[in-house]
Amino acid sequence: MSIMTKRERLEAAIHGQATDRTPIALWRHFPGDDRRPQDLAESTVGFQRRYDFDFVKVTPTSSFSVADWGVKDEWRGNEEGTRVYTHYPIQSPDDWARLPDLDVSSGFLGAQLQCLDLIHRELATRRPSSRRFLHR
């Protein structure tokens, strides 16, 4: 079997076909950078360029999907990026009904979309896009 491109390797593996080798990726958190889309994108792209994995896993702060509802956390120096949650908006069952509808294009959710767009722009020609796999 000839050497496959990263895209060919990943597509073949996803479809259960033979590959020249198993696709490989490792990832890590970037504490501090994970709170700002531009910084997380730069750290993720730099990590990918340094190690040249077959695919990229983006690692936002663990609270990105709930912060817009009022969850608060703090990074207290853990090298792995683990955060301590300091406030939860749900204190009683009635609090669930008070959660607002969110606009996914703004706040922390919107920041993650911006981050993904920045990473995609930098790496699109080198890596398979998840959009291609998700929209078949």
C-alpha positions in Angstrom: 0.0 0.0 0.0 1.3 3.5 -0.8 1.6 6.2 1.7 -1.7 8.0 2.1 -2.3 11.7 2.7 -3.8 12.6 6.1 -7.2 13.2 4.4 -7.1 9.8 2.6 -6.0 8.0 5.8 -8.7 9.6 8.0 -11.5 9.1 5.4 -10.5 5.5 4.9 -10.4 4.8 8.6 -13.8 6.5 9.1 -15.3 4.3 6.4 -13.7 1.1 7.8 -11.3 0.7 4.8 -7.6 -0.2 4.9 -5.1 2.5 5.8 -1.3 2.7 5.5 -1.3 3.3 9.3 -3.7 4.2 12.0 -4.5 8.0 12.0 -2.9 9.6 15.0 -3.6 12.8 17.1 -2.9 13.9 20.6 -4.3 17.0 22.2 -3.9 19.2 25.2 -5.6 22.1 26.9 -4.1 25.6 26.7 -5.1 27.2 30.1 -5.6 31.0 29.8 -5.6 30.9 26.0 -8.8 28.8 26.1 -10.8 31.9 27.2 -10.1 33.9 24.1 -10.9 32.6 20.5 -7.9 34.2 18.8 -5.5 32.9 21.5 -6.9 29.4 21.5 -6.8 29.3 17.7 -3.2 30.4 17.7 -2.2 27.8 20.3 -4.1 25.0 18.6 -2.6 25.8 15.2 0.9 26.2 16.7 0.6 22.8 18.4 -0.6 21.2 15.1 2.1 22.7 13.1 4.7 21.5 15.6 3.5 17.9 15.7 1.7 17.5 12.4 -1.0 15.1 13.5 -3.5 13.5 11.2 -6.4 15.5 12.7 -7.0 18.3 15.2 -9.0 18.2 18.4 -9.9 21.6 19.7 -10.0 21.9 23.5 -11.9 24.9 24.7 -12.4 25.6 28.4 -14.7 23.0 30.0 -17.3 25.6 30.8 -17.6 27.1 27.3 -21.0 25.4 26.7 -22.6 26.5 30.0 -20.9 29.9 30.8 -23.5 31.9 28.9 -26.1 30.5 31.4 -24.1 31.9 34.3 -21.8 29.1 35.3 -18.6 30.5 36.7 -15.2 28.8 37.0 -11.6 29.6 37.8 -8.3 28.2 36.5 -6.1 27.9 39.5 -2.9 26.8 37.7 -3.6 23.2 36.9 -1.3 22.4 33.9 -4.0 20.2 32.4 -6.4 23.1 32.3 -8.8 21.7 34.9 -11.0 24.4 36.4 -12.8 24.8 39.7 -16.4 25.6 39.3 -17.4 28.4 41.6 -21.0 29.2 40.7 -23.9 27.2 39.3 -27.1 29.0 38.2 -29.2 26.0 39.1 -29.8 26.0 42.8 -33.4 24.6 42.8 -35.6 22.8 40.2 -37.4 26.1 39.5 -34.1 27.6 38.2 -34.2 25.4 35.1 -37.3 27.3 33.8 -35.4 30.6 34.3 -32.6 29.8 31.9 -32.8 32.0 28.9 -32.6 30.9 25.3 -29.1 31.5 24.0 -27.9 32.9 20.7 -25.2 30.5 19.7 -23.5 33.1 17.6 -22.7 35.3 20.6 -21.1 34.9 24.0 -18.9 32.0 24.8 -20.6 29.8 22.2 -20.1 32.4 19.5 -16.4 32.7 20.6 -15.9 29.0 20.0 -17.4 29.3 16.6 -15.0 32.1 15.9 -12.1 30.0 17.2 -13.1 27.1 14.9 -13.4 29.4 11.9 -9.9 30.8 12.6 -8.4 27.3 12.9 -10.2 26.2 9.8 -8.8 29.1 7.8 -5.3 28.3 8.9 -5.4 24.5 8.5 -8.1 23.8 5.9 -5.8 22.9 3.1 -3.9 20.5 5.3 -6.6 18.7 7.3 -10.0 17.1 6.5 -12.9 19.3 7.5 -15.4 17.7 9.9 -18.1 19.5 7.8 -17.4 17.0 5.0 -17.9 14.0 7.3 -20.9 15.4 9.1 -22.9 16.5 6.0 -22.9 13.4 3.9 
